């Protein structure tokens, strides 16, 4: 018998776990992690004021509210004297670019429903912990677990998980179409060639006891071997250390190049090396690598910045890569959370790629995320507010592609299909406030803004891509994949959708 991790257990890598708030500060995500904590705490006063005034009055008084915020003791303590730029007080460089080594990975947090375990890990302990979870993902025998137990901290963790009933029978991976792709959910896609397989943005969430039978979240145990990983950017739903911890330490991991960790961008190389990963490589835009029969290229990432105009700090960006992946007979581009910003537009990127030949499928976000920056504090982008000039506080920004832009990108790439992604898509994301929920979901979200009624400006149903395509009457087709479904590419024929027992979509079609 081989053992694996219970599908309801989640993993998180933390710098500390003294408070409930710290349990939500995944170390891999600068914008929500411990490095941005002083800024997020300073913004608390403004959020209280906004909630009390209501949106209409808050927008009318935006300038005065932000000026008041900047005089509060917590915010003023972050500022560089009385200097101003773009109508805003200037923050100190060490606030914008905090020392990444001040926050080390010290705690592995495991949780199943209401039962949580904080497991302290010393500096030298992470490689052994990583070996354990990678072994569980492929199915660990009793002998293998006994051998790993030679490491004292691993022995204690195995004992704790066994006692809690968190180690269960391993049933083996599902079929992954080749050439093709397996859509695990949100922006997690396994791209498969005949020789190698590349995983994009691994983000694995736990199942719940209230989930409908016959439909479960995919985990590393379901995917089988992974030869390489691509990371688009370092927000917690794209660069998640607890998910990556379940992959072998010698997996090739390609990440965006980040010269210095900031409020908006994690030094992914540093964080992965701290966990014991041995083959991490930052790629700059335009750089290309070969993994077996898979060719991958880092493309520019334009989008999901504080504004689509010039911010206050010329070197402060949410750094990222979009990706072009080609296997013999099939190609796909991955444009998570992208659109346009002051540095460029994904339309221009598409035109340059198209000069080399068409791309078969574009996986693209369709959120749009049209939002007035004054209200960033009510989203996961709280820290973005520090980079917004006063004139842009109340001007709606479209931070990402919506359905219209996604189809335009696909058309410019010469793609046959666009797949909507990067906006939840299943209950294990809805519980965390990611994406619109479908009728029939048995429960309420733990946090966030998800409701049964979609928010078309931030969380549209993926079916909206189909509606826009019908209105356009041209360009690529809208191909809706549900989490757990695979796509087998068949050249000129329509692709085959591959469905697996245990991962069968149970919800009725939305509006």
Secondary structure, 3 states (H helix, E strand, C coil): CEEEECCCEEEEEECCCCCCHHHHCECCCCCCCHHHHHHHHHCHHHHHHHHHHCHHHHHHCHHHHHHHHHHCHHHHCCEEEEEEECCEEEECHHHHCCCHHHCCCCEEEEEECCEEEEEECCHHHHHHHHHHHHHHHHCEEHHHHHHHCCCHHHHHHHHHHHHCCCEEECCCCCCCCCCEEEEEECCEEEEECCCCEEEECCCCCCCCCCCCCCECCCCHHHHCCCCEEECCECCCCCCCHHHHCCCCCCCEEEEECCCCCCCCCCCHHHHHHHCCCCCEEEECCCCEEEECCEEEEEEECCCCCCCCCCCCCCCCCCCEEEEEEEECCEEEEEECCCCEECCEEHHHHHHHHHCCCCCCEEEEECECCEECHHHHHHCCCHHHHHHCCHHHCCCCEECCCEHHHHHHHHHHHCCCEEEEECCCCCHHHHCCCCCCCCCCCCCCCCCCCCCCCCECCCECCCHHHHHHHHHHCCCCEECCCCCCEEEECCCCCCCEEECCCCECCCCCCCC
